[in-house]
């Protein structure tokens, strides 16, 4: 029996990603970018590239989410309004998606339920979970990370009233007063503090993915049933985005763990100050500015030009030094531009290159609108924190010290 026949016999695996348009904690959450990529696109890519998954479906009520999902390669199931509100469960979206697939003559034997709000879905662990369920070693598998943490809760100890305080072990002092905020040990004896190596680990559910048999899910109406197993994932991947602070943390983690060596684009667009320069200038008595640039960058641009890859300098500055440097590099320039997003969209349309295939290199907040629309937002090493958060790639070099050359060298091999 061939590998394809074995997989067919084991059953069809469908990844389902629920993604509503509404969100209270982080507006338009599923479209926010981490590592320069919208959350919904990250989830679709991971599912599409995971061994064992046959079809990726996004359940959404939102036109923009649908468009991004389809562009990333997913099948879109339109989610009805009655199961798209704040109180709607993920289970309802999964059941609806399964019904739509079956109505169209497509079966799902195994479901991989992914959450786009978990930006770091461990692909190897997901593939292993699919294999566990597909080969019937488990009915339900979920992502979790190992923890040795001492867990506590706040709550009423249930003791008689009085003037006492809890001692941290579910008790009160001699007066016996109940304390609604008393700390109660959950997974340990607070009077005994063993070393980490002498304790058994617990596992904390991450919410990133759940894999289960479709028939068992229909019967149970929830994701945990039958033989349940854990797919262990690295702790750093466990972040789930529910507020702006978690989004900022996720972006920092992406810059730390995901900055790729190669940047496969068809064009490069850069800011000028802080990118081609070190963001400083000298001014003489006549008000003429002089800036510092890198000869390395000049050689890099020459190599890019020989490779036939278009480049553009897009700057808000009106100083003549911008045009002079662009002419020296033999690169087209648009300067004195306040609306970089519109200018970049117009240039991309003019040269016939999709925004998804363009890298934009920036350093400061006026670059954010342009960074948000390209497929490869790139930041110099000393960029503003908001630019670093928005970047898919953070370079090791700073502006005016070879950053442009570094980006070009990542583009040329790709």
C-alpha positions as CSV (number, residue, x, y, z in Angstrom):
1,X,0.0,0.0,0.0
2,X,1.4,3.4,-1.0
3,X,1.7,6.3,1.5
4,X,-1.2,8.1,-0.2
5,X,-3.4,5.0,0.1
6,X,-2.5,4.7,3.8
7,X,-3.4,8.3,4.4
8,X,-6.7,7.9,2.5
9,X,-7.5,4.8,4.6
10,X,-6.7,6.7,7.8
11,X,-9.1,9.5,6.9
12,X,-9.2,13.0,5.6
13,X,-7.8,15.8,7.9
14,X,-9.4,19.3,7.7
15,X,-7.9,22.2,9.5
16,X,-10.6,24.7,10.6
17,X,-9.6,28.2,11.8
18,X,-12.5,30.3,13.2
19,X,-11.8,34.0,12.7
20,X,-14.5,36.5,13.5
21,X,-14.2,40.1,12.3
22,X,-15.1,41.6,15.7
23,X,-12.9,41.7,18.8
24,X,-13.2,43.9,21.9
25,X,-9.7,43.5,23.4
26,X,-7.7,44.1,20.2
27,X,-9.8,45.6,17.4
28,X,-9.6,43.6,14.1
29,X,-7.4,41.2,16.0
30,X,-7.2,38.4,13.4
31,X,-5.8,40.9,10.8
32,X,-3.2,42.4,13.1
33,X,0.4,41.6,12.1
34,X,3.0,39.6,14.0
35,X,6.4,39.2,12.3
36,X,4.9,41.4,9.5
37,X,2.2,38.8,8.7
38,X,-1.5,39.0,9.6
39,X,-2.4,36.5,12.3
40,X,-5.0,34.8,10.1
41,X,-2.4,34.4,7.4
42,X,0.1,32.9,9.8
43,X,-2.4,30.3,10.9
44,X,-3.3,29.4,7.3
45,X,0.3,29.1,6.3
46,X,1.2,26.8,9.2
47,X,-1.8,24.5,8.6
48,X,-1.1,24.4,4.8
49,X,2.6,23.5,5.4
50,X,1.8,20.8,8.1
51,X,2.2,17.2,7.0
52,X,-1.0,15.3,7.2
53,X,-3.5,18.2,6.7
54,X,-5.5,17.8,3.5
55,X,-7.6,21.0,3.5
56,X,-7.5,24.3,5.3
57,X,-10.8,26.1,6.0
58,X,-11.3,29.5,7.6
59,X,-14.7,30.2,9.1
60,X,-15.4,34.0,9.1
61,X,-18.0,36.6,8.9
62,X,-15.6,39.3,7.6
63,X,-14.8,40.2,4.0
64,X,-11.2,41.3,4.6
65,X,-10.4,38.2,6.6
66,X,-11.9,36.1,3.8
67,X,-9.8,37.8,1.2
68,X,-6.5,37.4,3.2
69,X,-7.4,33.8,3.9
70,X,-8.1,32.9,0.3
71,X,-4.9,34.7,-0.9
72,X,-3.0,32.5,1.6
73,X,-4.6,29.4,0.2
74,X,-7.5,28.6,2.5
75,X,-11.1,27.6,1.7
76,X,-13.5,30.2,3.2
77,X,-16.7,29.2,4.9
78,X,-19.0,32.2,5.5
79,X,-20.0,32.2,9.2
80,X,-23.7,33.2,9.9
81,X,-24.4,36.2,12.1
82,X,-26.0,34.1,14.8
83,X,-22.7,32.4,15.5
84,X,-20.5,35.4,15.0
85,X,-21.1,37.4,18.1
86,X,-18.9,37.9,21.2
87,X,-20.6,35.0,23.0
88,X,-20.4,32.6,20.1
89,X,-18.3,29.5,20.8
90,X,-15.5,28.1,18.6
91,X,-17.4,24.7,18.7
92,X,-20.4,26.3,16.9
93,X,-18.1,27.6,14.2
94,X,-16.5,24.2,13.7
95,X,-19.8,22.3,13.6
96,X,-21.1,24.8,11.0
97,X,-18.0,24.5,8.9
98,X,-18.3,20.7,9.0
99,X,-21.9,20.9,8.0
100,X,-21.1,23.2,5.0
101,X,-18.3,20.8,3.9
102,X,-20.6,17.8,4.1
103,X,-23.4,19.6,2.2
104,X,-20.9,20.1,-0.6
105,X,-19.9,16.4,-0.6
106,X,-16.7,16.7,1.3
107,X,-16.0,14.6,4.4
108,X,-13.8,15.3,7.4
109,X,-12.6,12.4,9.4
110,X,-10.2,14.3,11.6
111,X,-10.4,18.0,12.6
112,X,-7.4,20.2,13.4
113,X,-8.8,23.3,15.1
114,X,-6.3,26.1,15.1
115,X,-6.6,29.5,16.7
116,X,-5.2,32.5,14.8
117,X,-4.7,34.4,18.0
118,X,-1.8,31.9,18.9
119,X,0.8,33.3,16.5
120,X,3.5,30.6,17.1
121,X,1.9,27.3,16.3
122,X,4.5,24.6,16.6
123,X,4.3,22.8,13.3
124,X,6.1,19.7,14.2
125,X,3.8,19.2,17.3
126,X,0.7,19.8,15.2
127,X,1.9,17.3,12.6
128,X,2.5,14.8,15.4
129,X,-1.0,15.4,16.9
130,X,-2.6,14.8,13.5
131,X,-0.7,11.5,13.2
132,X,-1.8,10.4,16.7
133,X,-5.4,10.9,15.9
134,X,-5.3,9.7,12.3
135,X,-3.6,6.5,13.4
136,X,-6.2,6.1,16.2
137,X,-3.8,6.2,19.1
138,X,-5.8,9.1,20.5
139,X,-9.3,10.6,20.0
140,X,-8.3,14.2,21.0
141,X,-4.9,15.8,21.3
142,X,-4.1,19.4,22.4
143,X,-1.1,21.7,22.6
144,X,0.4,22.3,26.1
145,X,3.7,23.2,27.6
146,X,5.4,21.7,30.6
147,X,5.3,23.8,33.8
148,X,6.6,23.3,37.4
149,X,4.8,26.4,38.6
150,X,3.1,26.5,42.0
151,X,-0.5,27.3,41.3
152,X,-2.8,29.3,43.7
153,X,-6.3,30.7,43.6
154,X,-8.1,33.4,45.5
155,X,-11.3,32.3,47.2
156,X,-13.5,31.8,50.3
157,X,-11.9,29.2,52.5
158,X,-15.3,28.3,53.9
159,X,-14.4,28.9,57.5
160,X,-16.6,30.5,60.1
161,X,-16.8,34.3,60.4
162,X,-14.3,36.2,62.6
163,X,-11.5,38.6,62.3
164,X,-8.9,36.2,60.9
165,X,-6.6,36.2,57.9
166,X,-5.5,33.2,55.7
167,X,-2.1,31.7,56.3
168,X,-1.8,30.8,52.6
169,X,-2.9,27.1,53.1
170,X,-6.7,27.6,53.0
171,X,-6.9,28.5,56.7
172,X,-7.7,31.5,58.8
173,X,-6.1,32.9,62.0
174,X,-7.6,32.3,65.5
175,X,-10.4,34.8,65.0
176,X,-11.8,32.6,62.2
177,X,-13.0,35.2,59.7
178,X,-13.7,34.0,56.1
179,X,-11.5,35.9,53.6
180,X,-12.9,36.0,50.0
181,X,-9.4,36.9,48.8
182,X,-7.6,34.2,50.7
183,X,-4.8,32.4,48.8
184,X,-5.4,28.7,48.4
185,X,-2.8,26.3,47.1
186,X,-4.1,24.2,44.2
187,X,-1.5,21.8,42.9
188,X,0.8,21.6,45.9
189,X,1.1,21.5,49.7
190,X,2.1,25.1,50.6
191,X,3.9,23.7,53.7
192,X,6.2,21.6,51.6
193,X,8.4,23.2,48.9
194,X,10.2,20.4,47.0
195,X,13.0,21.2,44.5
196,X,12.0,21.4,40.8
197,X,13.9,18.1,40.1
198,X,11.9,16.4,42.9
199,X,8.5,17.4,41.5
200,X,6.3,16.0,38.7
201,X,5.5,18.5,36.0
202,X,2.0,19.8,35.1
203,X,1.0,20.8,31.6
204,X,-0.6,24.2,30.7
205,X,-3.0,24.3,27.7
206,X,-1.8,26.9,25.2
207,X,-4.9,27.2,23.0
208,X,-2.9,27.0,19.9
209,X,-4.4,23.8,18.4
210,X,-6.6,20.9,19.1
211,X,-6.9,17.8,16.9
212,X,-9.8,15.3,17.3
213,X,-11.9,12.9,15.4
214,X,-14.9,14.5,13.7
215,X,-17.5,11.9,14.6
216,X,-16.5,12.0,18.3
217,X,-16.6,15.8,18.3
218,X,-20.1,15.8,16.8
219,X,-21.3,13.3,19.5
220,X,-19.6,15.1,22.5
221,X,-20.1,18.7,21.2
222,X,-16.8,19.7,22.6
223,X,-13.1,19.2,21.9
224,X,-12.1,16.8,24.7
225,X,-13.4,13.2,24.6
226,X,-12.3,9.6,24.5
227,X,-8.5,9.0,24.8
228,X,-7.0,12.5,25.3
229,X,-3.3,13.1,24.8
230,X,-0.9,16.1,25.1
231,X,1.1,17.5,22.3
232,X,4.0,19.2,24.1
233,X,5.2,22.5,22.7
234,X,8.0,25.0,23.7
235,X,6.9,27.4,26.4
236,X,7.9,30.5,24.3
237,X,5.2,29.5,21.7
238,X,2.4,29.6,24.3
239,X,1.4,33.3,24.1
240,X,-2.2,33.9,23.1
241,X,-3.2,37.4,22.0
242,X,-6.1,38.9,23.9
243,X,-4.8,42.4,24.5
244,X,-2.4,45.0,23.1
245,X,0.3,44.2,25.5
246,X,0.3,40.5,24.4
247,X,0.4,41.7,20.8
248,X,3.6,43.7,21.5
249,X,5.2,40.8,23.3
250,X,4.4,38.5,20.3
251,X,5.9,40.9,17.9
252,X,9.1,41.0,20.0
253,X,9.2,37.2,20.1
254,X,8.8,37.1,16.3
255,X,11.7,39.4,15.8
256,X,13.8,37.2,18.2
257,X,12.8,33.8,16.8
258,X,11.7,34.2,13.2
259,X,13.9,36.7,11.4
260,X,14.7,34.8,8.2
261,X,18.1,34.8,6.5
262,X,16.5,35.1,3.0
263,X,14.0,37.7,1.8
264,X,12.3,36.4,-1.4
265,X,11.0,39.6,-3.0
266,X,10.8,41.2,-6.4
267,X,11.5,44.8,-5.4
268,X,12.9,46.8,-2.6
269,X,11.7,50.2,-1.3
270,X,13.5,52.1,1.3
271,X,13.2,55.2,3.4
272,X,16.2,57.6,3.3
273,X,17.1,59.2,6.6
274,X,18.0,56.6,9.2
275,X,18.2,53.9,6.5
276,X,20.7,55.2,4.0
277,X,22.1,57.5,6.6
278,X,22.8,57.2,10.3
279,X,19.9,59.7,11.0
280,X,22.3,62.6,11.8
281,X,23.3,65.6,9.7
282,X,25.8,68.5,9.8
283,X,24.6,71.9,8.8
284,X,27.0,74.7,7.6
285,X,26.5,78.4,8.0
286,X,24.5,78.6,4.8
287,X,22.1,76.0,6.1
288,X,23.4,73.2,3.7
289,X,23.0,69.8,5.2
290,X,25.5,67.0,4.9
291,X,24.8,63.4,5.8
292,X,26.9,60.2,6.3
293,X,26.2,57.3,4.0
294,X,27.8,53.9,3.5
295,X,29.9,52.9,0.5
296,X,28.8,49.3,1.2
297,X,25.3,50.3,0.5
298,X,26.3,51.8,-2.8
299,X,28.0,48.5,-3.9
300,X,24.9,46.6,-2.8
301,X,22.6,48.7,-4.8
302,X,24.9,48.2,-7.8
303,X,24.6,44.4,-7.4
304,X,20.8,44.7,-7.1
305,X,20.6,46.8,-10.3
306,X,22.7,44.2,-12.2
307,X,20.3,41.5,-11.0
308,X,17.4,43.4,-12.5
309,X,15.5,43.9,-9.2
310,X,13.7,47.3,-9.0
311,X,14.5,49.7,-6.1
312,X,12.9,52.9,-5.0
313,X,13.8,55.5,-2.4
314,X,10.6,56.9,-0.7
315,X,11.2,59.8,1.6
316,X,9.3,62.5,3.4
317,X,12.4,64.8,3.2
318,X,12.6,67.5,0.6
319,X,16.3,68.1,1.1
320,X,18.3,68.1,-2.1
321,X,20.7,65.6,-0.6
322,X,18.1,62.9,-1.0
323,X,17.9,63.3,-4.7
324,X,21.6,63.7,-5.0
325,X,22.2,60.4,-3.3
326,X,19.5,58.7,-5.4
327,X,21.1,60.0,-8.6
328,X,24.5,58.7,-7.4
329,X,23.0,55.3,-6.8
330,X,21.0,55.4,-10.1
331,X,17.8,54.7,-8.1
332,X,14.4,56.4,-8.7
333,X,13.3,58.5,-5.8
334,X,10.0,60.0,-4.6
335,X,10.8,62.6,-1.9
336,X,8.7,65.2,-0.1
337,X,6.1,62.4,0.3
338,X,3.7,62.8,3.3
339,X,1.5,59.8,2.4
340,X,3.9,57.0,1.9
341,X,1.2,54.3,1.7
342,X,-0.5,55.9,-1.3
343,X,2.8,56.6,-3.0
344,X,4.0,53.0,-2.5
345,X,0.7,51.6,-3.8
346,X,0.9,53.8,-6.9
347,X,4.5,52.8,-7.6
348,X,3.8,49.1,-7.1
349,X,0.9,49.3,-9.6
350,X,3.1,51.2,-12.1
351,X,5.9,48.6,-12.0
352,X,3.4,45.7,-11.9
353,X,4.7,44.1,-8.7
354,X,2.2,42.9,-6.0
355,X,2.7,44.5,-2.6
356,X,3.2,41.0,-1.2
357,X,6.4,40.7,-3.2
358,X,7.9,44.0,-2.0
359,X,10.3,44.6,0.9
360,X,10.1,48.0,2.6
361,X,13.0,49.1,4.8
362,X,12.3,51.7,7.4
363,X,13.3,53.1,10.7
364,X,10.7,55.5,12.2
365,X,7.0,55.9,12.8
366,X,6.4,57.7,9.4
367,X,7.3,54.4,7.8
368,X,4.6,52.4,9.6
369,X,1.8,52.9,6.9
370,X,4.2,51.5,4.2
371,X,5.4,48.7,6.4
372,X,1.9,47.5,7.1
373,X,1.0,47.0,3.4
374,X,4.0,45.1,2.1
375,X,4.7,41.4,2.3
376,X,8.1,42.0,3.8
377,X,8.3,44.9,6.3
378,X,12.0,45.3,7.3
379,X,13.6,47.4,10.1
380,X,17.1,48.6,10.6
381,X,18.6,47.4,13.9
382,X,18.2,50.8,15.6
383,X,14.7,51.4,14.4
384,X,11.9,53.0,16.6
385,X,10.3,50.3,18.9
386,X,7.0,50.5,16.9
387,X,8.9,49.8,13.7
388,X,10.7,46.8,15.3
389,X,7.3,45.5,16.4
390,X,5.9,45.8,12.8
391,X,8.9,44.2,11.1
392,X,9.0,40.7,9.7
393,X,12.8,41.0,9.5
394,X,15.0,43.1,11.8
395,X,18.5,43.6,10.4
396,X,21.7,43.4,12.4
397,X,23.1,46.6,10.9
398,X,22.0,50.2,11.6
399,X,21.1,52.9,9.1
400,X,24.1,54.4,7.4
401,X,26.3,51.5,8.4
402,X,25.4,48.9,5.8
403,X,21.8,48.1,6.5
404,X,20.7,48.5,2.9
405,X,23.6,46.2,1.8
406,X,22.5,43.6,4.4
407,X,18.9,43.6,3.0
408,X,20.1,43.3,-0.6
409,X,22.4,40.4,0.3
410,X,19.4,38.6,1.8
411,X,17.3,39.3,-1.3
412,X,19.8,38.3,-4.0
413,X,20.2,34.6,-3.1
414,X,16.4,34.2,-2.8
